[in-house]
Amino acid sequence: MICIKCGKKEAVLNGLCESCYLEQIKLTFPDIIRVENCPKCNAVKVKNRWYYSNEQEHIKHLVRDSITSTDASITTDINSINYDLKTKNGYIDIDYTFSRPGISAISGKERIPMAVLRQSCPQCNKLTGNYYEAVIQIRSFRENFDLLEALKYAEKSFSAFSSMERASFISKIEKKKEGYDMYLGNNSDAKKLVRMIQFRYPAVLKVSKTLAGRKNGEDFYRYTYSIRILGISKGSIIRYMKKKMIIREISPSKIKVMESTGNFPVGISQSDLVENEFELLEDAPERRKLIVLDSRSGESQLMDPVTFRTFTVRREIDGREIEVSVYDNEYFFD
């Protein structure tokens, strides 16, 4: 085909050669780009939405979507962008490329006026106003339990939370005579954090809620998560139901315990421990290796090399020795 404009025998689009086609293409750039910027956290608002990370990518998309051309098939890409949000009235310098299927890509540079409006974002407004949706009360049944260590664990765990909307934040922390209160801006974060604390520390949890007003046309409740840490750990020796037991396993829902020289662990709930007034006897009992004298037919004969006491348990044991916990002359198996 012959180009209808220059007569070259290489027409590719609308009867025009590539050079003539590109000459008639016009790109229209926006008169001004308006951006809202939070002076407290540097978040930017683009198209009615706040962004708390990668703001340059979102502004780049805003600029790209604001460029129009005389051909709807033209694709415009922003290769690089440069601006300064600290300047109230400044410029956005862009390096762009436009292309269309079947033709070469064309690059160019453009400077677009930019207006920056200083505006606190919703999350900073909440932080300033001590907004919170939930409070976690960290307490313990043991007077000498280190609640500060539990608080630091909770703060470290919380720092792993992330949100594009920046809805995850600690509004404040209050030290109380009986422990600590953490005020969280997001109730869903409180649920996750409570579960993480329970995985680390066996505890009894009570949840309550109070009506705090209306939000988005619905009743708005604030939740209180009261955690009372039991102060026990795997391997601890406790007295429960008048029996000495060792803590075998711990989970947020159940604790597995076993009596001395017992064969099978028993699962109980944290609330059962509290209701039956458990007693912590030893947090870290002595560990001792017993000698296996004989093991067959579902039984093993053991000897304590310290006391030379021998006894039989109903279990077969591989090897010539086994390590156990010792408390008050009783033996507790792992």
C-alpha positions as CSV (number, residue, x, y, z in Angstrom):
1,M,0.0,0.0,0.0
2,I,1.0,3.6,-0.7
3,C,1.0,6.2,2.0
4,I,-1.7,8.7,1.1
5,K,0.3,11.5,2.6
6,C,3.9,11.1,1.4
7,G,3.5,8.5,-1.3
8,K,5.9,5.9,0.2
9,K,5.1,2.3,-0.4
10,E,4.9,1.3,3.2
11,A,1.5,2.3,4.5
12,V,0.7,0.5,7.8
13,L,-2.1,2.4,9.5
14,N,-5.1,4.2,8.1
15,G,-3.4,4.5,4.7
16,L,-0.3,6.2,6.3
17,C,3.2,5.1,6.7
18,E,4.6,4.9,10.3
19,S,6.3,8.3,10.1
20,C,3.3,10.1,8.8
21,Y,1.0,8.3,11.3
22,L,3.2,9.3,14.2
23,E,3.3,13.0,13.1
24,Q,-0.5,13.3,13.4
25,I,-0.6,11.7,16.9
26,K,-1.2,14.2,19.7
27,L,-0.9,13.5,23.4
28,T,-2.8,15.7,25.8
29,F,-1.3,16.1,29.3
30,P,-3.3,17.3,32.3
31,D,-3.2,21.0,33.2
32,I,-2.4,20.1,36.8
33,I,-2.1,17.1,39.0
34,R,-3.7,17.5,42.5
35,V,-2.4,15.3,45.4
36,E,-3.4,15.2,49.0
37,N,-0.5,14.5,51.4
38,C,-0.6,13.7,55.1
39,P,2.1,15.8,56.9
40,K,2.3,13.3,59.8
41,C,2.9,10.0,58.0
42,N,3.5,11.1,54.4
43,A,0.7,9.1,53.0
44,V,-0.9,10.3,49.7
45,K,-4.5,10.4,48.6
46,V,-5.0,9.4,45.0
47,K,-8.5,9.1,43.5
48,N,-10.2,9.3,46.9
49,R,-8.1,6.6,48.4
50,W,-5.2,6.9,50.9
51,Y,-2.0,5.0,50.3
52,Y,0.6,4.4,53.0
53,S,3.4,2.8,50.9
54,N,4.6,2.9,47.3
55,E,3.0,6.3,46.8
56,Q,5.2,7.0,43.8
57,E,3.6,4.1,41.9
58,H,0.1,5.3,42.7
59,I,1.0,8.9,41.5
60,K,2.6,7.4,38.4
61,H,-0.7,5.6,37.6
62,L,-2.6,8.8,38.2
63,V,-0.5,10.7,35.7
64,R,-0.6,7.9,33.1
65,D,-4.4,7.7,33.4
66,S,-4.6,11.5,32.9
67,I,-2.8,11.4,29.5
68,T,-5.1,11.2,26.5
69,S,-4.3,10.8,22.8
70,T,-6.0,11.3,19.4
71,D,-5.9,7.5,19.0
72,A,-7.7,5.4,21.6
73,S,-5.4,2.5,20.7
74,I,-2.3,4.4,22.0
75,T,-0.8,3.0,25.2
76,T,1.2,5.4,27.4
77,D,3.7,4.2,30.0
78,I,5.5,6.3,32.5
79,N,9.2,5.2,32.6
80,S,10.3,7.5,35.4
81,I,8.7,10.2,37.5
82,N,10.2,12.9,39.8
83,Y,8.4,15.3,42.2
84,D,8.7,16.8,45.6
85,L,5.7,16.5,48.0
86,K,7.2,19.0,50.4
87,T,6.5,21.8,47.8
88,K,3.0,23.1,48.0
89,N,3.0,24.1,44.3
90,G,5.6,22.3,42.2
91,Y,6.0,20.1,39.1
92,I,6.0,16.5,38.2
93,D,8.7,15.6,35.7
94,I,7.9,12.5,33.7
95,D,9.8,10.4,31.2
96,Y,7.1,8.6,29.1
97,T,6.7,6.2,26.2
98,F,3.7,5.8,23.9
99,S,3.1,3.0,21.5
100,R,0.5,1.2,19.4
101,P,0.6,-2.3,18.1
102,G,2.5,-2.4,14.8
103,I,4.5,0.8,15.3
104,S,7.6,1.8,17.1
105,A,7.5,3.2,20.6
106,I,8.2,6.9,20.9
107,S,9.7,8.4,24.1
108,G,9.5,11.9,25.4
109,K,9.6,14.1,28.5
110,E,7.0,16.4,30.0
111,R,6.6,18.7,33.1
112,I,3.2,18.9,34.6
113,P,2.2,21.4,37.3
114,M,1.4,19.8,40.7
115,A,-0.6,21.1,43.6
116,V,-0.1,19.4,47.0
117,L,-2.8,19.8,49.7
118,R,-1.7,19.1,53.3
119,Q,-4.4,17.0,54.9
120,S,-4.2,14.5,57.8
121,C,-5.2,11.0,56.7
122,P,-8.0,9.2,58.5
123,Q,-5.6,6.9,60.4
124,C,-3.5,9.8,61.8
125,N,-6.8,11.5,62.8
126,K,-7.6,8.3,64.7
127,L,-4.2,8.2,66.4
128,T,-4.4,11.8,67.4
129,G,-7.9,11.3,68.9
130,N,-6.8,8.0,70.7
131,Y,-9.3,6.1,68.6
132,Y,-9.5,2.4,69.5
133,E,-11.8,-0.6,68.7
134,A,-10.5,-3.0,71.3
135,V,-8.4,-3.2,74.5
136,I,-6.3,-6.2,75.5
137,Q,-5.9,-6.4,79.3
138,I,-2.8,-8.4,80.1
139,R,-2.9,-9.9,83.6
140,S,-1.5,-13.0,85.5
141,F,-2.5,-15.4,88.2
142,R,1.1,-15.3,89.5
143,E,2.3,-12.2,91.4
144,N,5.9,-12.7,90.3
145,F,5.2,-13.3,86.6
146,D,7.0,-10.9,84.3
147,L,4.1,-9.1,82.6
148,L,6.4,-6.6,81.0
149,E,8.0,-9.5,79.0
150,A,4.5,-10.6,77.9
151,L,3.8,-7.0,76.8
152,K,7.0,-6.7,74.8
153,Y,6.2,-10.0,73.1
154,A,2.7,-8.6,72.2
155,E,4.2,-5.4,70.8
156,K,6.8,-7.4,68.8
157,S,4.1,-9.7,67.4
158,F,1.9,-6.7,66.6
159,S,4.7,-5.0,64.6
160,A,4.5,-7.9,62.1
161,F,1.0,-6.8,61.1
162,S,0.8,-4.6,58.0
163,S,-2.1,-3.0,56.1
164,M,-2.3,-0.9,52.9
165,E,-5.0,1.1,54.7
166,R,-2.7,1.5,57.8
167,A,-5.6,0.4,60.0
168,S,-3.3,-1.5,62.2
169,F,-2.0,0.6,65.1
170,I,-1.6,0.7,68.8
171,S,-3.5,3.8,70.1
172,K,-1.9,3.7,73.5
173,I,-0.6,1.4,76.3
174,E,-1.5,2.0,79.9
175,K,0.4,0.5,82.9
176,K,-2.0,-0.6,85.6
177,K,-1.3,-1.9,89.1
178,E,-2.4,-5.3,88.0
179,G,-0.9,-5.3,84.5
180,Y,-1.1,-3.6,81.2
181,D,-3.8,-2.4,78.9
182,M,-3.2,-2.2,75.1
183,Y,-5.6,-0.1,73.0
184,L,-5.8,-1.2,69.4
185,G,-7.2,0.7,66.5
186,N,-8.5,-2.5,64.8
187,N,-10.6,-5.2,66.4
188,S,-9.6,-7.8,63.9
189,D,-5.9,-7.2,64.9
190,A,-6.9,-7.7,68.6
191,K,-8.3,-11.1,67.8
192,K,-5.1,-12.2,66.0
193,L,-2.9,-10.8,68.7
194,V,-4.8,-12.4,71.5
195,R,-4.5,-15.8,69.8
196,M,-0.7,-15.3,69.4
197,I,-0.4,-14.4,73.1
198,Q,-2.3,-17.5,74.0
199,F,0.1,-19.7,71.9
200,R,3.0,-18.2,73.8
201,Y,1.5,-18.1,77.3
202,P,-1.3,-20.4,78.5
203,A,-4.0,-18.1,79.7
204,V,-7.7,-17.8,80.4
205,L,-9.5,-15.4,78.1
206,K,-12.7,-13.5,78.7
207,V,-14.3,-11.3,76.0
208,S,-16.8,-8.6,76.5
209,K,-18.2,-5.7,74.4
210,T,-19.8,-2.3,75.1
211,L,-21.8,-0.1,72.8
212,A,-19.7,2.9,71.9
213,G,-22.1,4.7,69.4
214,R,-23.0,4.5,65.8
215,K,-20.6,4.0,62.8
216,N,-21.6,3.8,59.2
217,G,-25.2,3.6,60.2
218,E,-24.7,0.6,62.5
219,D,-24.1,0.1,66.2
220,F,-20.4,0.4,67.0
221,Y,-19.0,-1.8,69.8
222,R,-15.7,-1.7,71.6
223,Y,-14.3,-5.1,72.7
224,T,-12.3,-6.0,75.8
225,Y,-10.1,-9.0,75.8
226,S,-9.1,-9.9,79.3
227,I,-6.1,-12.3,79.3
228,R,-5.0,-13.9,82.6
229,I,-1.8,-15.7,82.1
230,L,-1.5,-18.9,84.1
231,G,2.3,-18.6,84.5
232,I,3.0,-22.2,83.5
233,S,5.1,-23.7,80.7
234,K,5.8,-27.0,79.1
235,G,7.6,-29.1,81.6
236,S,6.2,-27.3,84.7
237,I,5.0,-29.4,87.6
238,I,1.6,-28.5,89.0
239,R,-0.9,-29.8,91.5
240,Y,-4.3,-30.3,90.0
241,M,-7.2,-32.2,91.5
242,K,-4.9,-33.1,94.4
243,K,-2.5,-34.8,92.1
244,K,1.0,-33.8,90.9
245,M,1.2,-33.6,87.1
246,I,3.6,-32.4,84.5
247,I,2.6,-30.1,81.6
248,R,3.2,-32.1,78.4
249,E,1.7,-29.9,75.7
250,I,0.2,-26.4,75.5
251,S,-2.3,-24.9,73.0
252,P,-4.8,-22.0,73.2
253,S,-7.6,-24.4,73.7
254,K,-6.2,-27.2,75.8
255,I,-3.3,-28.3,78.0
256,K,-2.1,-31.9,78.1
257,V,-0.9,-33.1,81.5
258,M,0.4,-36.4,82.8
259,E,0.7,-37.9,86.3
260,S,4.1,-39.2,87.5
261,T,5.1,-42.4,85.7
262,G,1.9,-42.1,83.7
263,N,1.3,-43.6,80.3
264,F,-1.1,-41.3,78.6
265,P,-1.5,-37.5,78.7
266,V,-4.9,-36.0,79.6
267,G,-6.3,-32.9,78.0
268,I,-7.8,-30.2,80.2
269,S,-8.8,-26.6,79.5
270,Q,-7.2,-23.5,81.0
271,S,-10.5,-22.6,82.6
272,D,-10.7,-26.0,84.3
273,L,-7.3,-25.4,85.8
274,V,-8.5,-22.1,87.2
275,E,-11.8,-23.4,88.5
276,N,-10.1,-26.3,90.3
277,E,-7.4,-23.9,91.8
278,F,-4.3,-25.5,90.3
279,E,-1.0,-24.8,92.0
280,L,2.4,-24.3,90.3
281,L,4.9,-26.5,92.2
282,E,8.0,-26.2,90.1
283,D,8.5,-24.2,86.9
284,A,11.7,-26.0,85.8
285,P,12.1,-29.3,87.7
286,E,15.4,-31.2,87.8
287,R,16.2,-33.4,84.8
288,R,17.7,-36.8,85.4
289,K,18.7,-39.8,83.3
290,L,17.3,-43.1,84.5
291,I,19.0,-46.4,83.6
292,V,16.9,-48.9,81.7
293,L,17.5,-52.4,83.3
294,D,15.0,-54.3,81.2
295,S,12.3,-53.5,78.7
296,R,9.9,-56.1,77.2
297,S,6.3,-57.2,77.1
298,G,5.0,-53.7,77.5
299,E,6.9,-53.0,80.7
300,S,10.3,-51.5,81.6
301,Q,12.4,-51.8,84.8
302,L,14.2,-48.6,85.6
303,M,16.9,-47.5,88.1
304,D,17.6,-44.1,89.5
305,P,21.5,-43.7,89.5
306,V,21.2,-41.1,92.3
307,T,19.0,-42.9,94.8
308,F,19.5,-46.5,93.4
309,R,15.8,-46.9,93.5
310,T,14.3,-49.4,91.0
311,F,10.8,-49.5,89.8
312,T,8.7,-50.7,86.9
313,V,6.5,-48.7,84.4
314,R,4.0,-50.0,81.9
315,R,5.8,-48.9,78.7
316,E,8.6,-50.3,76.6
317,I,11.6,-48.0,76.3
318,D,14.2,-48.1,73.5
319,G,17.8,-47.6,74.5
320,R,19.7,-48.0,77.7
321,E,18.6,-44.8,79.5
322,I,15.8,-42.3,79.5
323,E,15.7,-38.6,80.7
324,V,12.8,-37.6,83.0
325,S,11.8,-34.7,85.2
326,V,12.1,-35.3,89.0
327,Y,10.1,-33.5,91.6
328,D,9.5,-34.6,95.3
329,N,10.9,-38.1,94.6
330,E,8.5,-38.6,91.8
331,Y,9.3,-39.2,88.1
332,F,7.5,-37.4,85.2
333,F,8.0,-38.6,81.6
334,D,8.1,-36.3,78.6
